Amino acid sequence: MSSAAASSRKPHLAGIVAALLTPMKGGGSSVDPEATSRLVSWLVERGIHGLYIAGTTGEGLYLSPDEHRDLTRAVVKAARGIPVVAHVGALTTAQAVALARQAVQADATAVAAIPPPYYSMTREELVAYYTAIGKAAEPLPLYLYNIPSHARNDLPPAVVGEIRRAISNVVGIKDSSGFPGRIPELVKTMGPDFDVVCGNDETDLAAFQDGATGIVSSGAGIFPELYLELHAAWRGGRLLEAEAAQARIIAMQEALGNGARLGWYKYVLAQRGIPVGGVRGPLLDPSPADQEAIRKNLKELKLL
């Protein structure tokens, strides 16, 4: 992609992007397309700027290829034109390539991919993996997704730059590393034609201040209003309001285990009138004691 083309390109991961939970039925046995449509419509009606599907929050590595395809189709149909970025990262290159091709056929806006998890990868292996995904995803743009706590392999700026130079349709990165200084370093080294997106709620406001184009958050999929308040206040130069919204986001995430318990998120959506079923094993739904604690904590925060 030329510099002129990139500079005129509108970022697909911008503003407040909800990392979508995957609605399921039958105790997590299958994806629920109807509940997916209801959840997406609910988020769109509240003004969410984009949707990130089949990622960490979406139990993406637990989905079969057919489920991944059906989920993408259902979300795109219900999204009413807002960007839908489909995560396609997988254990093997062949799996990721197949998912990327499906995402193209399902009319996703863009794709994203974690590095292949479990084994440590060399730079050459990472470049080869992303090159294959990028080719399979054409003509869609490709976002890197850095989450070394889950995928083992880190994508520091030097590696990101090498991948970007090798693959024409790499347009940005969602960084969930949480490493101090990583977001501003990426913004500085990659330049204005590369979308840097934050995936850590503790630093949402700081990321915007450092030049990130947006944030992708699990919390934005259950309490979108908190994140939209932060974004509006930051854009309007109302720093105290933005800081207050950031503090509420942190408190909410702490009350829900900071993303470690996806079943808790699904329970909260049901409490908000948007039932999405349970999680897929080996993940567990909240116990009755957990449910009581969740309700208590969120009522104290005036969120339920």
C-alpha positions as CSV (number, residue, x, y, z in Angstrom):
1,M,0.0,0.0,0.0
2,S,1.4,3.4,-1.0
3,S,1.8,6.1,1.6
4,A,-0.8,8.3,-0.2
5,A,-3.3,5.4,-0.2
6,A,-2.6,4.6,3.5
7,S,-2.9,8.2,4.6
8,S,-6.4,8.5,3.0
9,R,-7.6,5.2,4.4
10,K,-10.1,5.4,7.2
11,P,-9.1,3.1,10.2
12,H,-11.4,0.1,10.7
13,L,-10.4,-0.2,14.3
14,A,-11.1,3.3,15.6
15,G,-12.9,4.8,18.5
16,I,-14.7,2.3,20.8
17,V,-14.7,-1.3,19.4
18,A,-16.5,-4.0,21.3
19,A,-14.7,-7.3,21.6
20,L,-17.8,-9.4,21.1
21,L,-18.8,-12.3,23.3
22,T,-20.0,-15.2,21.3
23,P,-23.6,-16.1,22.2
24,M,-24.1,-19.8,22.6
25,K,-26.9,-22.3,23.4
26,G,-27.0,-25.8,24.8
27,G,-24.6,-25.1,27.6
28,G,-22.0,-23.8,25.1
29,S,-22.5,-26.6,22.6
30,S,-23.3,-24.4,19.6
31,V,-23.3,-20.8,18.5
32,D,-26.6,-19.0,18.7
33,P,-27.2,-16.8,15.6
34,E,-30.4,-15.3,16.9
35,A,-28.9,-14.2,20.2
36,T,-25.9,-12.9,18.2
37,S,-28.1,-10.7,16.1
38,R,-29.8,-9.3,19.2
39,L,-26.5,-8.6,20.9
40,V,-25.1,-6.8,17.9
41,S,-28.2,-4.8,17.4
42,W,-28.2,-3.7,21.0
43,L,-24.6,-2.5,20.7
44,V,-25.2,-0.7,17.4
45,E,-28.2,1.1,18.9
46,R,-26.0,2.3,21.7
47,G,-23.5,3.8,19.3
48,I,-20.6,1.4,19.3
49,H,-18.1,2.3,16.6
50,G,-17.0,-1.3,15.6
51,L,-17.1,-5.0,16.4
52,Y,-14.2,-7.4,16.9
53,I,-15.3,-11.0,16.8
54,A,-13.9,-14.4,17.5
55,G,-11.1,-13.1,19.5
56,T,-10.1,-13.8,23.1
57,T,-13.4,-12.5,24.5
58,G,-15.3,-14.4,21.8
59,E,-13.8,-17.8,22.6
60,G,-12.4,-17.7,19.1
61,L,-10.0,-20.6,19.4
62,Y,-12.9,-22.8,20.7
63,L,-15.0,-22.3,17.5
64,S,-15.1,-24.7,14.7
65,P,-14.6,-23.3,11.1
66,D,-18.3,-23.6,10.4
67,E,-19.2,-21.8,13.6
68,H,-16.6,-19.1,12.8
69,R,-18.2,-18.6,9.4
70,D,-21.8,-18.5,10.7
71,L,-20.8,-16.1,13.5
72,T,-19.2,-13.7,11.0
73,R,-22.2,-13.8,8.7
74,A,-24.6,-13.1,11.6
75,V,-22.6,-10.2,12.9
76,V,-22.0,-8.6,9.5
77,K,-25.8,-8.8,8.8
78,A,-26.8,-7.2,12.1
79,A,-24.0,-4.6,12.2
80,R,-25.7,-2.1,9.9
81,G,-22.5,-1.1,8.2
82,I,-20.2,-0.5,11.1
83,P,-16.8,-2.2,10.8
84,V,-16.6,-5.9,11.7
85,V,-13.1,-7.2,12.2
86,A,-12.9,-11.0,12.3
87,H,-10.1,-12.6,14.3
88,V,-8.6,-15.6,12.3
89,G,-5.4,-16.4,14.3
90,A,-4.9,-20.1,14.9
91,L,-2.5,-22.8,15.9
92,T,-1.4,-23.5,12.4
93,T,-0.9,-21.5,9.2
94,A,-3.4,-23.7,7.3
95,Q,-6.1,-23.1,9.9
96,A,-5.6,-19.3,9.9
97,V,-5.6,-19.2,6.1
98,A,-8.9,-21.1,5.9
99,L,-10.5,-18.8,8.4
100,A,-9.2,-15.7,6.6
101,R,-10.7,-16.9,3.3
102,Q,-14.0,-17.6,5.1
103,A,-14.0,-14.1,6.5
104,V,-13.6,-12.6,3.0
105,Q,-16.6,-14.7,1.8
106,A,-18.6,-13.6,4.8
107,D,-18.0,-9.9,4.0
108,A,-16.0,-9.0,7.1
109,T,-14.5,-5.5,7.0
110,A,-11.0,-6.7,8.0
111,V,-9.3,-9.6,9.7
112,A,-6.9,-9.8,12.6
113,A,-4.7,-12.5,13.9
114,I,-2.7,-13.5,17.0
115,P,0.7,-15.1,16.4
116,P,0.4,-18.9,16.4
117,P,0.2,-19.8,20.1
118,Y,2.0,-22.4,22.3
119,Y,5.4,-22.7,20.4
120,S,8.0,-20.0,20.4
121,M,8.3,-18.5,16.9
122,T,11.3,-17.1,15.1
123,R,10.9,-13.8,13.1
124,E,11.1,-15.8,9.9
125,E,8.2,-18.0,11.1
126,L,6.1,-15.1,12.1
127,V,6.6,-13.3,8.8
128,A,5.8,-16.4,6.9
129,Y,2.6,-17.0,9.0
130,Y,1.3,-13.5,8.5
131,T,2.3,-13.4,4.8
132,A,0.1,-16.4,4.2
133,I,-2.8,-14.9,6.2
134,G,-2.4,-11.5,4.4
135,K,-2.6,-13.2,1.0
136,A,-5.6,-15.3,1.9
137,A,-7.4,-12.2,3.3
138,E,-7.0,-10.1,0.2
139,P,-8.6,-7.6,-0.6
140,L,-9.3,-7.1,3.1
141,P,-6.8,-5.4,5.4
142,L,-5.0,-7.4,8.1
143,Y,-4.4,-6.3,11.7
144,L,-1.8,-7.9,13.9
145,Y,-3.0,-8.9,17.4
146,N,-0.4,-8.9,20.1
147,I,-1.3,-10.7,23.3
148,P,1.8,-12.5,24.6
149,S,0.1,-13.5,27.8
150,H,-2.1,-15.9,25.8
151,A,-0.3,-16.4,22.5
152,R,3.2,-16.7,24.0
153,N,4.9,-14.8,21.2
154,D,5.4,-11.1,21.5
155,L,5.2,-8.7,18.6
156,P,7.6,-5.8,19.5
157,P,7.8,-2.8,17.2
158,A,10.9,-4.1,15.4
159,V,9.0,-7.3,14.4
160,V,5.8,-5.4,13.6
161,G,7.9,-3.2,11.2
162,E,9.4,-6.2,9.5
163,I,6.0,-7.8,9.1
164,R,4.5,-4.6,7.7
165,R,7.3,-4.2,5.2
166,A,6.7,-7.7,4.0
167,I,2.9,-7.7,3.7
168,S,1.1,-4.9,1.8
169,N,-2.3,-5.3,3.5
170,V,-1.1,-5.1,7.1
171,V,-2.6,-1.8,8.3
172,G,-2.4,-1.9,12.1
173,I,-2.1,-3.7,15.4
174,K,-4.2,-4.4,18.4
175,D,-1.7,-4.4,21.3
176,S,-2.9,-6.2,24.5
177,S,0.6,-6.7,25.8
178,G,0.2,-4.3,28.7
179,F,3.9,-3.5,28.4
180,P,4.7,0.0,29.7
181,G,5.4,2.4,26.9
182,R,4.5,-0.1,24.1
183,I,1.5,1.9,22.7
184,P,3.4,5.2,22.3
185,E,6.5,3.4,21.0
186,L,4.4,1.7,18.3
187,V,2.7,5.0,17.4
188,K,6.1,6.7,17.1
189,T,7.9,4.0,15.2
190,M,5.1,2.9,12.8
191,G,3.9,6.4,11.8
192,P,0.5,8.0,11.1
193,D,-0.5,5.6,8.4
194,F,-0.6,2.6,10.8
195,D,-3.4,2.0,13.2
196,V,-2.3,1.3,16.8
197,V,-5.2,0.1,18.9
198,C,-5.1,-0.5,22.7
199,G,-6.4,-3.8,24.2
200,N,-5.8,-3.0,27.9
201,D,-8.6,-1.2,29.7
202,E,-6.2,0.1,32.4
203,T,-4.7,2.5,29.9
204,D,-7.6,3.4,27.5
205,L,-7.4,7.1,28.1
206,A,-3.6,7.1,28.0
207,A,-3.7,5.2,24.7
208,F,-5.9,7.9,23.1
209,Q,-3.6,10.6,24.5
210,D,-0.6,8.7,23.0
211,G,-2.1,8.6,19.6
212,A,-3.9,5.3,19.4
213,T,-6.8,5.2,16.9
214,G,-9.0,3.2,19.1
215,I,-9.5,0.6,21.8
216,V,-10.9,-2.9,21.6
217,S,-12.4,-4.0,24.8
218,S,-14.4,-6.8,26.3
219,G,-16.0,-4.4,28.7
220,A,-17.3,-2.3,25.8
221,G,-19.4,-5.3,24.8
222,I,-21.3,-5.2,28.1
223,F,-21.1,-1.6,29.3
224,P,-20.6,0.3,26.0
225,E,-21.9,3.5,27.6
226,L,-18.8,3.8,29.9
227,Y,-16.4,3.6,27.0
228,L,-18.4,5.9,24.8
229,E,-18.5,8.5,27.6
230,L,-14.7,8.3,27.9
231,H,-14.2,8.7,24.2
232,A,-16.6,11.6,23.9
233,A,-15.0,13.4,26.9
234,W,-11.5,12.9,25.5
235,R,-12.5,14.1,22.0
236,G,-14.2,17.1,23.6
237,G,-11.2,18.0,25.7
238,R,-13.0,17.3,29.0
239,L,-10.1,15.7,30.8
240,L,-11.7,15.4,34.2
241,E,-14.8,13.6,32.7
242,A,-12.5,11.3,30.7
243,E,-10.5,10.5,33.9
244,A,-13.7,9.7,35.8
245,A,-14.9,7.4,33.0
246,Q,-11.5,5.7,33.0
247,A,-11.8,5.1,36.7
248,R,-15.3,3.6,36.4
249,I,-14.0,1.3,33.6
250,I,-11.2,0.0,35.8
251,A,-13.5,-0.5,38.8
252,M,-16.0,-2.4,36.6
253,Q,-13.3,-4.7,35.2
254,E,-11.9,-5.4,38.6
255,A,-15.4,-6.4,39.8
256,L,-15.5,-8.8,36.9
257,G,-12.1,-10.4,37.2
258,N,-10.3,-8.3,34.6
259,G,-11.4,-10.5,31.7
260,A,-10.3,-13.8,33.2
261,R,-13.8,-15.2,33.5
262,L,-15.8,-14.9,30.3
263,G,-18.8,-16.6,32.0
264,W,-19.1,-13.6,34.3
265,Y,-19.4,-11.2,31.3
266,K,-22.1,-13.4,29.8
267,Y,-24.0,-13.4,33.1
268,V,-23.9,-9.6,33.3
269,L,-25.3,-9.3,29.8
270,A,-28.2,-11.5,30.9
271,Q,-28.7,-9.2,33.9
272,R,-28.9,-6.3,31.4
273,G,-31.6,-8.0,29.5
274,I,-29.4,-9.5,26.7
275,P,-29.1,-13.3,27.3
276,V,-26.3,-14.9,25.4
277,G,-26.1,-18.3,27.0
278,G,-23.1,-19.8,28.7
279,V,-19.4,-20.5,27.9
280,R,-17.9,-23.5,26.2
281,G,-16.0,-26.0,28.4
282,P,-13.5,-26.1,29.9
283,L,-14.6,-22.5,30.8
284,L,-17.2,-22.4,33.5
285,D,-20.3,-20.2,34.1
286,P,-20.4,-18.4,37.4
287,S,-21.5,-20.3,40.4
288,P,-24.5,-19.0,42.5
289,A,-22.0,-17.5,44.9
290,D,-20.2,-15.8,42.0
291,Q,-23.5,-14.4,40.7
292,E,-24.3,-12.9,44.1
293,A,-20.9,-11.3,44.3
294,I,-21.2,-9.9,40.8
295,R,-24.6,-8.4,41.4
296,K,-23.4,-6.9,44.7
297,N,-20.3,-5.4,43.3
298,L,-21.9,-3.9,40.2
299,K,-24.8,-2.5,42.3
300,E,-22.2,-0.7,44.4
301,L,-20.8,0.8,41.3
302,K,-24.4,1.7,40.2
303,L,-24.0,-0.4,37.0
304,L,-26.9,-2.8,37.7
